Amino acid sequence: MTTDTLTITYRIKQGKKKPKEFDFHLDSVSGDLISEKVENPPAWTELEYRQCSHCPLDKTLHSHCPVALQLHRIIDAFHDTSSIDEVDLEVVTPERTISQTVELQRVIGSMVGLLSPTCGCPKTAHMKPMARFHLPLSSEEETLFRVTGMYLLSQQLMGSPAMDFAGLKAIYDDLHILNKAIATRLRGATESDSSKNAIALLDMYSNLVPMMIEDQLPELRQLFSAYEAHCATVALPAMAPPAMAKKIPKAKTADDLALEALMQDVSVDELESLLGTHTLSLAPVEGEKKGTGDKPAGRAVFKLSDD
């Protein structure tokens, strides 16, 4: 691997069994997973096998599901395990090493959370920044903090800052559809429940995070109290909780600004005098019925004075 490659290693030891090691190589710029070609992939990894209902991939270009291909590598190593088996986990990244004794289903879920956004699936790619700055075994609160920060940063970098998380919720809706489809693929792929329950845990997050955005994100406001004074100092509005966020006003046009300038420079008397030199009338339109006294009809004609 070159210096442009970031490697994250999972080492998993269960009892006296030989440790299993998984190396995930990511392009440090694009965040894409760099993986070897999977030889003779099983039928359940084919694109059209219980394909996601919202999958945009074309079979002529993608014979196999990108997520399923990468899952095959993991599932094949844990056929004889149970989801609640405790394992000793060590995750090595360029920045740090994390060690913990934890249930196997959480370990597999963490690995899936790393490979799924980076493998080439269009529906998981939105989470690629989370994978690039991978945090193994993150808690619900850590996930909420990281994913909302990621989403707001994405809006800033794209030049369209969002004042709510509607787009993020839509992404999680897509992930929920994908997780259900992957779960159906796994029914015939393995007898072990470790991988199946790992997907179930990920799907729990796809349902839980949107609710946490509404219920728990405003509770973090106190952590940002210093920003209220800071925003006032730099003349920026303080952030409101998602449920209280205000709609961004529509940008004013050049005509709006010109009219405001005119209203500032012209007195009321001058304005009435100016408008008094103009006339407004209704001209009949051929083929249309004539209006009544309280509901006149016709084409508006506005005549301006020469000056």
C-alpha positions in Angstrom: 0.0 0.0 0.0 1.1 3.6 -0.7 1.3 6.6 1.6 -2.1 7.6 0.2 -3.6 4.6 1.8 -5.1 4.5 5.3 -5.2 1.1 7.0 -7.6 0.1 9.8 -7.0 -3.3 11.3 -9.4 -5.4 13.4 -7.9 -8.2 15.5 -10.5 -10.5 17.1 -9.6 -13.2 19.6 -12.2 -15.7 20.9 -11.0 -17.9 23.8 -8.1 -20.2 22.7 -9.0 -19.9 19.0 -6.5 -18.4 16.6 -7.1 -14.7 16.3 -8.8 -13.4 13.2 -7.4 -10.3 11.5 -9.1 -8.0 9.0 -7.3 -5.2 7.3 -9.4 -2.5 5.7 -7.5 -0.2 3.3 -9.0 3.1 2.4 -7.9 5.7 -0.1 -7.0 8.6 2.2 -8.3 11.2 -0.2 -11.6 9.7 -1.6 -12.2 7.4 1.4 -13.0 4.5 -1.0 -12.3 0.9 0.1 -9.4 -0.7 -1.7 -10.1 -4.4 -1.8 -9.0 -7.4 -3.8 -11.4 -9.0 -6.2 -13.6 -11.6 -4.6 -13.2 -15.0 -6.4 -16.3 -17.1 -6.9 -18.7 -15.1 -4.8 -21.8 -16.9 -3.5 -25.2 -16.5 -5.2 -26.6 -14.4 -2.3 -24.1 -11.6 -3.2 -25.5 -11.2 -6.8 -27.1 -7.8 -7.4 -30.5 -9.1 -8.2 -30.7 -11.5 -5.3 -33.2 -9.9 -3.0 -32.0 -6.5 -4.3 -32.8 -3.3 -2.4 -36.1 -1.8 -3.7 -34.3 1.6 -4.1 -31.0 0.3 -5.5 -29.9 2.5 -8.5 -27.2 0.0 -9.7 -27.6 -1.6 -13.1 -26.9 -5.4 -13.4 -25.0 -4.8 -16.7 -22.4 -2.7 -14.9 -22.6 -4.3 -11.4 -23.1 -8.1 -11.3 -22.9 -8.2 -7.5 -24.1 -6.1 -4.6 -21.0 -4.1 -3.3 -22.2 -4.4 0.3 -22.9 -8.1 0.1 -19.5 -8.8 -1.5 -17.7 -7.2 1.5 -20.0 -8.9 4.0 -19.2 -12.3 2.5 -15.6 -11.9 3.6 -16.7 -11.3 7.2 -19.6 -13.8 7.4 -17.4 -16.6 6.0 -15.1 -16.2 9.0 -17.8 -16.5 11.7 -20.1 -19.4 10.6 -19.5 -21.2 13.9 -20.2 -18.3 16.3 -23.0 -16.8 18.3 -23.9 -13.1 18.5 -23.4 -12.9 22.2 -19.9 -14.6 22.2 -17.4 -12.4 24.0 -14.2 -11.6 22.2 -11.1 -9.6 22.8 -11.0 -6.9 20.2 -8.1 -4.7 19.1 -8.6 -2.0 16.5 -5.5 -0.4 15.1 -5.7 2.9 13.2 -2.9 5.3 12.2 -3.9 7.6 15.1 -4.6 5.1 18.0 -5.2 1.6 19.2 -8.4 0.6 20.9 -8.8 -2.6 23.0 -12.0 -3.9 24.5 -13.8 -7.1 25.5 -17.2 -7.0 23.8 -19.9 -9.1 22.2 -19.1 -10.4 18.7 -22.3 -8.9 17.2 -21.0 -5.4 18.1 -17.6 -6.1 16.6 -19.2 -7.3 13.3 -21.5 -4.3 13.3 -18.6 -1.9 13.7 -16.7 -3.5 10.8 -19.9 -3.4 8.6 -20.2 0.3 9.6 -16.7 0.8 8.2 -16.9 -1.2 5.0 -20.5 -0.4 4.0 -20.1 3.3 3.2 -16.7 2.8 1.4 -17.5 -0.3 -0.8 -19.2 1.6 -3.7 -22.9 1.4 -2.7 -24.6 4.7 -3.6 -27.1 4.4 -0.7 -24.4 4.1 2.0 -21.8 6.5 0.5 -23.2 9.5 2.5 -21.6 7.9 5.6 -18.2 7.8 4.0 -16.8 10.7 6.2 -17.8 8.7 9.3 -15.8 5.7 8.0 -12.8 7.8 7.0 -12.7 9.0 10.6 -13.7 5.7 12.0 -14.6 5.3 15.7 -15.1 1.7 16.6 -17.9 0.7 19.0 -19.3 4.2 19.2 -22.2 4.8 21.6 -25.6 6.2 20.7 -24.6 9.6 21.9 -21.3 9.6 20.1 -23.0 8.5 16.9 -25.6 11.3 17.2 -22.9 13.9 17.8 -20.7 12.7 14.9 -23.4 12.1 12.3 -25.1 15.5 12.9 -21.8 17.3 12.8 -20.9 15.4 9.6 -24.2 16.4 8.0 -23.9 20.1 8.9 -20.3 20.2 7.6 -21.4 18.5 4.3 -23.9 21.3 3.8 -21.4 24.0 4.6 -18.8 22.5 2.2 -21.5 22.2 -0.5 -22.4 25.8 -0.1 -26.0 25.2 1.1 -26.1 25.2 4.9 -29.1 23.4 6.2 -31.1 24.7 9.2 -32.7 21.4 9.9 -31.9 17.7 9.5 -34.5 16.6 7.0 -31.9 15.5 4.5 -30.1 13.4 7.2 -33.4 11.7 8.1 -33.9 10.9 4.4 -30.5 9.3 4.3 -31.4 7.1 7.3 -34.7 6.1 5.7 -32.6 4.8 2.8 -30.3 3.0 5.2 -33.3 1.3 6.8 -34.5 -0.1 3.5 -30.9 -1.3 2.7 -30.5 -3.0 6.1 -33.8 -4.9 5.7 -32.7 -6.1 2.3 -29.3 -7.2 3.5 -30.9 -9.0 6.4 -33.0 -11.0 3.9 -29.9 -11.9 2.0 -28.2 -13.3 5.1 -31.0 -15.7 5.9 -29.7 -18.1 3.4 -26.0 -17.1 3.7 -25.2 -18.4 7.2 -26.6 -20.4 10.1 -24.8 -18.2 12.7 -26.8 -15.3 14.2 -23.7 -13.1 14.8 -23.8 -11.4 11.4 -27.6 -11.3 11.3 -27.8 -9.6 14.7 -25.0 -7.2 13.7 -27.2 -6.0 10.8 -30.1 -5.8 13.2 -28.0 -3.5 15.5 -27.2 -1.2 12.5 -30.8 -1.1 11.5 -31.7 -0.1 15.1 -29.5 2.9 14.7 -31.1 3.8 11.3 -34.4 4.0 13.2 -33.0 5.5 16.4 -30.9 8.3 15.2 -33.7 10.3 13.5 -35.7 10.1 16.8 -32.6 11.1 18.8 -32.2 14.2 16.5 -35.6 15.4 17.7 -35.5 14.3 21.3 -31.9 14.3 22.5 -30.0 16.7 20.3 -31.5 19.8 21.9 -30.2 18.4 25.3 -26.7 19.0 24.0 -27.3 22.8 23.8 -25.8 23.5 27.2 -22.5 22.1 26.0 -22.4 24.9 23.4 -23.3 27.8 25.8 -19.9 29.5 25.1 -21.0 29.9 21.5 -23.9 32.2 22.4 -21.5 34.9 23.6 -19.1 34.1 20.7 -21.8 34.4 18.1 -22.9 37.7 19.5 -19.3 39.0 19.3 -18.9 38.1 15.7 -22.4 39.1 14.8 -23.6 35.6 14.0 -27.0 34.2 15.0 -26.9 31.6 17.7 -27.9 28.1 16.6 -31.4 27.0 17.5 -32.3 23.4 18.3 -33.6 21.5 15.3 -37.3 21.7 16.5 -37.0 25.5 16.9 -35.0 26.3 13.8 -36.3 29.1 11.7 -36.9 29.1 8.0 -34.2 30.9 6.0 -35.8 34.1 4.5 -35.9 34.3 0.7 -33.1 36.3 -0.7 -34.1 39.8 -1.9 -34.0 40.6 -5.6 -32.4 43.7 -7.2 -35.9 45.1 -7.6 -36.7 44.6 -3.9 -33.5 46.4 -2.9 -34.1 49.3 -5.4 -37.7 49.8 -4.1 -36.3 49.9 -0.5 -33.8 52.5 -1.5 -36.5 54.5 -3.2 -38.7 54.4 -0.1 -35.9 55.6 2.1 -35.1 58.6 -0.2 -38.6 59.7 -1.0 -41.0 61.2 1.5 -44.6 60.2 1.8 -45.9 63.5 0.2 -43.4 63.1 -2.6 -44.4 59.5 -3.2 -48.1 60.4 -3.3 -47.3 63.3 -5.7 -45.3 61.0 -7.9 -47.9 58.3 -8.0 -50.6 60.8 -8.7 -49.1 61.5 -12.1 -49.7 57.8 -13.1 -52.9 56.1 -14.0 -54.1 52.6 -13.5 -57.0 51.2 -15.5 -58.6 47.9 -16.7 -58.8 47.3 -20.4 -61.4 44.7 -21.6 -60.0 41.4 -22.9 -61.7 40.0 -26.0 -63.6 36.7 -25.2 -63.7 37.3 -21.5 -66.8 38.1 -19.5 -67.2 41.6 -18.1 -66.6 41.9 -14.4 -69.1 43.1 -11.8 -68.7 46.1 -9.6 -67.1 44.2 -6.7 -65.2 41.8 -9.0 -63.9 43.8 -11.9 -62.1 41.9 -14.7 -59.8 42.9 -17.5 -56.1 43.6 -18.3 -54.3 46.0 -16.0 -52.9 49.0 -17.8 -50.4 51.2 -15.8 -49.4 54.4 -17.5 -46.3 56.3 -16.4 -45.6 59.9 -16.8 -42.7 61.0 -19.1 -40.4 61.8 -16.1 
